[in-house]
Every structure is written in C-alpha cells, then in structure tokens.
Amino acid sequence: MMSLGLAVPGSRGAAQVRPGIEVVVTDSAHLIRGKRIGLLSNQSGVDRHGVRDVDLLRGAGFQVTALFGPEHGFQGAEDRPGLADGVDSATGLPIYSLYGGSEAKARAALDSVDVVLIDLQDIGARYYTYPASATSLIREAAALGKPVVVLDRPDPVGGDLTQGNVRVRIGDPDTDFVGFLPVPMRHGMTLGELLRLATAQLGLQVRLTVVPAAGWRRGEAYDSTGLPWVRPSPNLPDLESAFHYPGLCLFEGTNLSVGRGTPFAFQVVGAPWIDPEALRRALGPAAGVAIDTVRFTPAHPTDGKFDGVALGGLRFRVTDRRTYDPTRLAVRLLVALRRLYPSRFEFRPAHFDRLAGPALRPAVERGESAAAITRRWDADLRRFRRLRAKYLLYPSIPSGPSLPSPRP
C-alpha cells in the first residue's frame, strides 16, 4: 500500500524557514537513524548556513553510503548531457549520475541502502528536470522496497499561483524528462508536493515521507525565507530569472537566445535581426513587468546560440509578483515575433513541443491571437487546482499580498 507520510516539523524561529534537511536531523531523526542512506542531491542541498547535506548528515553521525546526482551533476556545475559517475572529493563517496551514468551501478547502489533521501531545489516550472530524476529514483526504490524521504524546500516563486497551459496526460519520467506530470507551466508546488502527486498518478507502491520546510507559507517567495540563494542550475543566476523562467524557457525551442552566456539568463530574449524598439511596440505593456530594449552578446552559451554575436532584444524585470504572468507574456511575445519577422522567426518544433505541449505552436502558426490561445487554458487550470489540492502541505498567508514585490 502506498504511504504518503508527513513528518511534523518544529516551530519557526527567528523569522526564518528551516529546510527539510535541518528538520530531519533535529526533529525527525528516527526516519534515518541507524540506516544506510542513499542521498539524491546537488549543490542546492544545504542548510541555512550553506553546509552541504552530506556533510551535515555525516557530522551528525548518520551513515551516508551512496550519492546520486541529477542533471548538472552533484556539484551543479555541468550543463551538458551524458554526465558520468564520479566520486565526491570531500568525502570519497561514490556519485551515481542519473543523467548519463551507469544504470546498473546506480541500481546496485540503491539496493545496498536502507533509505533514500531526496533534497533538490525545484524552481516551480514544469520544464525543470529534477522532479523527473527524483521520480525515476523513487520508482526504482519502490521496486526494491526501499522507503523514500523527501527533504522539502520552498517553491522559490511562491506556491499560490498556477499559470500556463496544462499537460493533461501523465508521462514517463525517463522519457518525458521536461513534462511528464499533468501540471501547468507554473505549478505552484514544492518538490515534495510534486512527488506526492507523481507517486499517486503513477500508482507507485512506495513508503514516501515528506519532511516539510518548517515555517514556510505558500505565498512566500524565496527572498522572504531567510535561506541563502544557491543557483539550482548553472543558468538560473538569481530569483529574478526564476520568476521569468515559466514563460521565457519556451524560447529555448525557438531560434532566439534567452541570454545563456550572459549574467541575466532567462531575463532576456534576442536575436541579431530583432529591432528592439519595434518589438517592444508590437508587444505592448504587460501587467507586473517592466519591458526594456536591450543589446547583449552571449559568450560561450551552452545552447550554442549566437556565441560572440551582438543581439537586439527585450529585457524583463518583475515589478509586481501578484499580477505578473510570464506564461501569457511569452505567448504574446511569440505572436508578436511571428507577425514582425515571418521569414526570420523560427520554431524548433521537437524541442518547443516538448516544453509547451502539442497545441501552442500550431495555434501561433495559424495566426491566432494571444488572448484566444491563453483563454483556452482556463478550464484545465481549474481542474489542475482541484487535483493539486490533495497533495499540498503548506498553509497560505492569511491576508495581504500573496507574493511580495521585489524590494527597491
């Protein structure tokens, strides 16, 4: 029988959120005491003082015997496919890569542990691959009868808003790596909540316990938690990029740059043939976001787009987190680009459709308006909100703005 357990966290102290790793060590140690631990994590798995999970656990006397790494590796520094297995230089522990390493070795390592811990900082968008890696590991753990404990962290962009189109089918986390769950582009869930949903949707018979981030409330963005910002992946430099990512990530599936190879990835879009002012006029204003013209030059971008080439484009800055919808902005931008540059703007169909689902690209290519396209999202979003309610773990802020705007 599948168990969706919940460890009860301690009280919030010093107006700070305590991540799941701290809660499990101080309040829920019975879940891991005396057991051989396999840890799926990366550079984002740290306590409030920046101490890595593996070091914190070992220092507290827990027995970590195997490490597992997702996309970008256990150190979070790689931005390429096919990452090999390795060794953690600080501890000497083996690292089994779930993104290109030996599946047989990872399975053997999993069979040798007593409990699996998962601590990854998700980003709040459907396209992120960490939930798929975690679900794949959970499926293997379920087959071996191993319990799984998720050390939860806040959704960086807050957990109140859901935005974008919904992938209405459940997929396979091993193949639908950027969209296997039936969730919208911005889902408003933590990793722990997502994995509760995933195990239920996939029918996994696993003992899954989520250790919540103590003191977090759904409306709080990451800069209200007191936790240190650690890049969850190489091209998400800060919280500003995270707020734009649910929309601007779609442009990875086009011939535009999203600013990889610059300090402001996912805050810009651009190409050599774009007239920034003309595009800004065609786009028009949008709620909750300032739109500026910009020129930038990517340096060694990992997507291979326009290395060393001067680009014209737009830069986006969130001004009101309560009203900003990056997914609808992205659709308006797609429509404007196709109208302004019909012979230059191009989709990369396979990549775009993996991100957006099958319906968005054809609608833009038919010349539909952005309003008509996004209006069709509403019914699916309502159904998703009803579905996700069963898996939510955290309260909302009782009153006031749900997502505080950036401090000046």
C-alpha positions, -999 to +999 in steps of 0.1 A: +000+000+000+014+034-009+021+056+021+023+094+018+036+101+053+043+135+067+069+143+093+058+171+116+083+200+117+092+222+146+082+257+150+095+286+130+123+305+147+140+339+140+116+346+111+134+320+090+124+289+072+142+257+081+147+234+051+138+198+053+175+187+059+176+206+092+142+193+102+150+157+096+183+160+117+167+178+146+130+167+147+127+135+126+159+117+130+140+084+136+134+082+099+171+077+091+189+068+124+209+036+122+202+032+084+224+032+054+215+063+034+214+070-003+212+107-010+200+123-042+210+159-041+233+186-056+248+220-046+213+233-036+211+207-008+224+228+020+212+241+054+207+278+063+244+282+068+254+267+034+266+233+049+261+205+024+235+178+033+262+150+030+285+169+054+257+178+078+244+142+079+278+126+084+288+152+110+256+143+130+265+106+129+243+094+101+256+068+077+256+081+041+269+054+018+259+065-017+253+098-035+231+103-066+233+133-089+206+148-113+211+169-144+240+193-140+257+168-116+261+165-078+281+198-078+256+215-101+283+229-124+278+209-156+255+220-185+258+191-209+243+157-215+259+124-206+274+130-171+294+101-159+295+086-124+322+100-101+334+104-066+328+132-041+363+146-034+354+158+001+340+125+014+353+099-010+317+087-015+307+074-049+284+096-070+259+078-093+248+100-121+211+097-130+218+118-161+241+096-181+258+073-156+256+035-154+220+024-147+233-010-134+257+006-109+230+030-097+205+002-092+231-019-073+239+011-051+202+017-044+198-020-035+226-016-009+210+012+011+182+012+037+166+045+029+167+071+001+168+108+009+160+134-018+169+170-015+168+191-046+158+228-051+130+228-077+122+260-095+084+260-097+082+253-135+071+222-154+102+221-176+126+215-148+141+180-148+147+174-111+112+160-104+117+135-132+151+124-118+136+121-084+105+102-096+127+078-116+147+070-084+115+066-064+102+041-089+134+021-086+133+024-048+097+012-048+106-019-069+133-027-043+110-020-013+131+010-001+115+038+018+120+074+004+122+106+025+119+139+006+137+168+024+115+196+012+123+232+002+101+262-007+089+269-042+112+298-050+085+318-068+058+311-042+032+284-041-001+304-046-002+310-083-007+285-111-002+297-147+001+285-182-012+255-201-016+221-185+000+189-198-032+168-193-015+134-195+009+115-172+041+105-190+072+085-182+098+104-162+126+085-180+115+098-215+092+128-209+120+145-189+107+180-191+070+174-188+059+140-175+035+153-149-001+167-157+008+202-143+009+237-158+039+257-168+040+273-134+025+247-109+028+264-075+041+233-057+072+223-038+092+193-049+077+173-020+042+181-031+050+173-067+064+139-057+033+131-037+013+139-069+037+119-091+037+088-070-001+088-068-005+094-106+020+067-115+005+043-089+038+037-072+036+015-041+063+032-020+067+044+015+071+081+008+076+106+036+079+143+030+098+163+057+084+198+051+104+231+051+094+243+086+077+277+087+072+282+050+038+295+038+026+293+002+027+329-006+063+335+004+089+338-023+124+327-017+137+361-007+113+361+023+126+328+037+160+338+051+175+309+031+207+315+010+201+316-027+221+288-044+219+285-081+197+254-086+213+251-121+240+270-140+217+292-160+194+303-132+216+330-116+190+346-093+154+348-082+146+373-110+154+347-136+133+322-117+102+344-120+105+347-157+115+310-164+080+295-167+074+317-197+108+326-213+120+290-211+097+284-241+121+304-263+147+276-258+125+259-285+130+288-310+159+304-328+161+332-302+186+335-274+173+335-238+205+350-225+226+319-219+262+331-218+252+363-200+247+371-163+209+375-169+198+343-185+160+339-188+155+376-183+160+385-219+152+373-254+171+384-285+184+377-320+207+396-345+177+406-367+154+420-340+147+457-338+143+461-300+121+492-302+098+477-329+094+445-309+086+464-277+059+485-295+044+453-311+043+436-277+028+465-257+027+468-220+021+438-197+009+437-161+035+434-134+066+436-156+088+464-169+100+458-205+132+475-217+150+473-250+185+458-248+215+448-267+237+419-255+263+395-266+264+359-254+298+344-245+301+306-249+264+299-245+257+263-237+228+263-261+251+272-290+231+302-300+249+334-312+283+329-295+300+363-296+272+379-318+256+412-308+219+407-304+189+431-301+160+422-279+140+428-248+148+426-211+121+419-185+120+430-148+092+420-124+075+449-108+045+432-092+047+395-084+010+393-077-001+403-113+028+391-134+021+361-156+052+351-176+034+324-195+009+347-210+036+372-217+056+345-236+026+338-258+021+374-266+058+376-275+056+346-297+027+361-316+044+394-320+076+379-333+058+358-359+039+389-371+070+411-372+095+386-386+076+359-405+107+348-425+132+350-397+115+338-366+115+300-363+103+273-340+125+243-333+094+221-333+105+190-315+121+210-286+093+235-284+066+209-283+084+190-256+083+222-235+049+236-245+029+206-254+013+199-288-012+227-291+007+260-286+029+260-317+002+252-342-020+279-327+007+305-331+015+293-366-022+296-376-021+333-366-044+330-336-043+359-311-026+355-278-059+362-260-076+334-279-048+309-272-045+316-235-083+317-229-084+280-237-061+273-207-086+284-180-107+252-177-076+229-175-061+252-148-092+250-127-092+212-130-055+212-120-061+233-089-086+208-077-062+180-084-032+196-066-053+204-035-050+168-024-012+170-023-005+204-008+013+205+026+017+242+034-007+269+045-013+301+027-006+336+041-040+345+057-042+381+044-023+407+024-004+403-009+004+367-017+037+374-035+055+405-022+070+426-049+108+430-051+123+454-027+135+486-043 
